[in-house]
Amino acid sequence: KNDDGNPCNECQNCEEIASSRSMDVLEIDGASNRGIDEMRNLRELVKYSPVNAKFKVFIIDEVHMLTTSAFNALLKTLEEPPPHVKFIFATTEPNKILPTILSRCQRHDFHRMSSGDIDSGLKIVLEKEKITIDDRTEHLIISVADGSMRDALSLLDQMTAFCGDKVEFEQASKLLGIIPNALFFGVSDTIRNQDKKSLLKLLYESHSKGYALTEFVSGLNRHFLSLLICNADAGE
């Protein structure tokens, strides 16, 4: 019903799309439908006019997973698309898409959500689902989600499945395999004191508890960066 590009969420098309029942909006997983045969089938589907909507929309997720032959099979359709067809390609790695495909697309880059926006979204979910978490746990979710609302909600689902409707920080940290800050402070203290024996003990502790090496190094880098910022002069 709306002409401004926003859904009204009341008409038949909006209701069918929202419930994944629309015959005119088709989502395809590029990771599992990446071959030339699947793209040939898609080329056959685009010939049919939409049932209810103005356009027939094909959404290909993880489109960078398509093979070169599959892209080439799709290229002809992209060069001369039927007037009733729209393609939407979603990818996290646009550098893997053929230049011939990119040159025929309008590109829209989505940026990470701010911590404030994720915080607001989480609070809405927490209130509706009657889930209780403390501020430290909420900040932990926001930090690990790294700008993704979907990841934040997935993390919250994992925690509630494990902890119930009341999630505590210690439980959440163990569930996510978060390395405690005390370990990083211990490492920096031993380095400052040139205490090699204690440093080796801390490294062994990190390894024995199953912390991933990449996570340990990344966390240690952030720790040293934080120390550097705290100790930097305000005028520099």
Secondary structure as the mmCIF struct_conf table of DSSP 4:
data_model
#
loop_
_struct_conf.conf_type_id
_struct_conf.id
_struct_conf.beg_label_comp_id
_struct_conf.beg_label_asym_id
_struct_conf.beg_label_seq_id
_struct_conf.end_label_comp_id
_struct_conf.end_label_asym_id
_struct_conf.end_label_seq_id
BEND BEND1 ASP A 3 GLY A 5
BEND BEND2 ASN A 9 ASN A 9
BEND BEND3 CYS A 11 CYS A 11
HELX_RH_AL_P HELX_RH_AL_P1 GLN A 12 ALA A 18
TURN_TY1_P TURN_TY1_P1 SER A 19 SER A 20
BEND BEND4 MET A 23 ASP A 24
STRN STRN1 VAL A 25 ASP A 29
TURN_TY1_P TURN_TY1_P2 GLY A 30 SER A 32
BEND BEND5 ASN A 33 ASN A 33
BEND BEND6 GLY A 35 GLY A 35
HELX_RH_AL_P HELX_RH_AL_P2 ILE A 36 LEU A 45
TURN_TY1_P TURN_TY1_P3 VAL A 46 LYS A 47
BEND BEND7 TYR A 48 TYR A 48
HELX_LH_PP_P HELX_LH_PP_P1 SER A 49 PRO A 50
BEND BEND8 VAL A 51 PHE A 55
STRN STRN2 LYS A 56 ASP A 61
TURN_TY1_P TURN_TY1_P4 GLU A 62 GLU A 62
HELX_RH_3T_P HELX_RH_3T_P1 VAL A 63 MET A 65
BEND BEND9 LEU A 66 LEU A 66
HELX_RH_AL_P HELX_RH_AL_P3 THR A 68 GLU A 79
BEND BEND10 GLU A 80 GLU A 80
TURN_TY1_P TURN_TY1_P5 PRO A 83 HIS A 84
STRN STRN3 VAL A 85 ALA A 90
BEND BEND11 THR A 92 THR A 92
HELX_RH_3T_P HELX_RH_3T_P2 PRO A 94 LYS A 96
BEND BEND12 ILE A 97 ILE A 97
HELX_RH_AL_P HELX_RH_AL_P4 PRO A 99 LEU A 102
TURN_TY1_P TURN_TY1_P6 SER A 103 ARG A 104
BEND BEND13 CYS A 105 CYS A 105
HELX_LH_PP_P HELX_LH_PP_P2 ASP A 109 SER A 114
HELX_RH_AL_P HELX_RH_AL_P5 SER A 115 GLU A 129
TURN_TY1_P TURN_TY1_P7 LYS A 130 LYS A 130
STRN STRN4 THR A 132 ILE A 133
HELX_RH_AL_P HELX_RH_AL_P6 ASP A 135 ALA A 145
TURN_TY1_P TURN_TY1_P8 ASP A 146 GLY A 147
HELX_RH_AL_P HELX_RH_AL_P7 MET A 149 CYS A 163
TURN_TY1_P TURN_TY1_P9 GLY A 164 ASP A 165
STRN STRN5 LYS A 166 VAL A 167
HELX_RH_AL_P HELX_RH_AL_P8 PHE A 169 LEU A 176
TURN_TY1_P TURN_TY1_P10 GLY A 177 GLY A 177
HELX_LH_PP_P HELX_LH_PP_P3 ILE A 178 PRO A 180
HELX_RH_AL_P HELX_RH_AL_P9 ASN A 181 ARG A 192
TURN_TY1_P TURN_TY1_P11 ASN A 193 GLN A 194
HELX_RH_AL_P HELX_RH_AL_P10 LYS A 196 SER A 208
TURN_TY1_P TURN_TY1_P12 LYS A 209 GLY A 210
HELX_RH_AL_P HELX_RH_AL_P11 LEU A 213 ASN A 231
BEND BEND14 ALA A 232 ALA A 232
TURN_TY1_P TURN_TY1_P13 ALA A 234 GLY A 235
#
